[in-house]
Amino acid sequence: MVTETSSTERPPGTDPAPRAASDTSGRSGRSVEPGDLSDPLINDIAVALFHVRRVWGKPDLMKRIRAQTSSGPGGQPLQVSNLMVVHAVAALTVACAAEAAGEVTVGAVAERLEIDPSTASRLVGHAIDAGLISRRPSPNDARRANLGLTDAGRRVKRVAERYRRAYIAELMSGWTTEERADFARLFTRFADAAAQAPMELDGVDKIFEEAEAD
């Protein structure tokens, strides 16, 4: 089993570099330069993300979601991909309304989810079959479809958001308002940076190449 250890779990004296001085709120007193791999906080963040990914990716969690929605819209179990499409269509609908122009197309969903158009078309089709998404002919281009949420899709979105908020609220129940505000601001900043510069898949090959060279 692959395991990772944060710098806080290492034996004394094994940190690759001392931690920077922190103020009373716990924020570091120095910024990390790009490529500064000696800062142990970088490892702590990487390990935390690894643990979060394991929690959300547990097969048991996916099984429970499907079991609890086995009699969902259309008589089909709710899939995680259905939720992805529902949230994408909802966000795109809001954006189009704000601009008073545009349509929610399969291409727009593909761009929103950062997947190829053929995959987006398949996922949208599944969501339509589940009764969550509606498809109407585009008034501007007969070759395209204008997507929207059905009543069932809107209900699923509301329920999913309620459960998500309740879960996060429970995890952060012992946090102060200031801590939650700091985390929301910094995690949003981190997520935006990750979205703008996603990890290159070639890096996975380099891991094995460098490991073989050592």
Rosetta blueprint (number, residue, H / E / L):
1 M L
2 V L
3 T L
4 E L
5 T L
6 S L
7 S H
8 T H
9 E H
10 R L
11 P L
12 P L
13 G L
14 T L
15 D L
16 P L
17 A L
18 P L
19 R L
20 A L
21 A L
22 S E
23 D L
24 T L
25 S L
26 G L
27 R L
28 S E
29 G L
30 R L
31 S L
32 V L
33 E L
34 P L
35 G L
36 D L
37 L L
38 S L
39 D L
40 P H
41 L H
42 I H
43 N H
44 D H
45 I H
46 A H
47 V H
48 A H
49 L H
50 F H
51 H H
52 V H
53 R H
54 R H
55 V H
56 W H
57 G L
58 K L
59 P H
60 D H
61 L H
62 M H
63 K H
64 R H
65 I H
66 R H
67 A H
68 Q H
69 T L
70 S L
71 S L
72 G L
73 P H
74 G H
75 G H
76 Q L
77 P L
78 L L
79 Q L
80 V H
81 S H
82 N H
83 L H
84 M H
85 V H
86 V H
87 H H
88 A H
89 V H
90 A H
91 A H
92 L H
93 T H
94 V H
95 A H
96 C H
97 A H
98 A H
99 E H
100 A L
101 A L
102 G L
103 E L
104 V L
105 T L
106 V H
107 G H
108 A H
109 V H
110 A H
111 E H
112 R H
113 L H
114 E L
115 I L
116 D L
117 P H
118 S H
119 T H
120 A H
121 S H
122 R H
123 L H
124 V H
125 G H
126 H H
127 A H
128 I H
129 D H
130 A L
131 G L
132 L L
133 I E
134 S E
135 R E
136 R E
137 P E
138 S L
139 P L
140 N L
141 D L
142 A L
143 R L
144 R L
145 A E
146 N E
147 L E
148 G E
149 L E
150 T L
151 D H
152 A H
153 G H
154 R H
155 R H
156 V H
157 K H
158 R H
159 V H
160 A H
161 E H
162 R H
163 Y H
164 R H
165 R H
166 A H
167 Y H
168 I H
169 A H
170 E H
171 L H
172 M L
173 S L
174 G L
175 W L
176 T L
177 T H
178 E H
179 E H
180 R H
181 A H
182 D H
183 F H
184 A H
185 R H
186 L H
187 F H
188 T H
189 R H
190 F H
191 A H
192 D H
193 A H
194 A H
195 A H
196 Q H
197 A L
198 P L
199 M L
200 E L
201 L L
202 D H
203 G H
204 V H
205 D H
206 K H
207 I H
208 F H
209 E H
210 E H
211 A H
212 E H
213 A H
214 D L
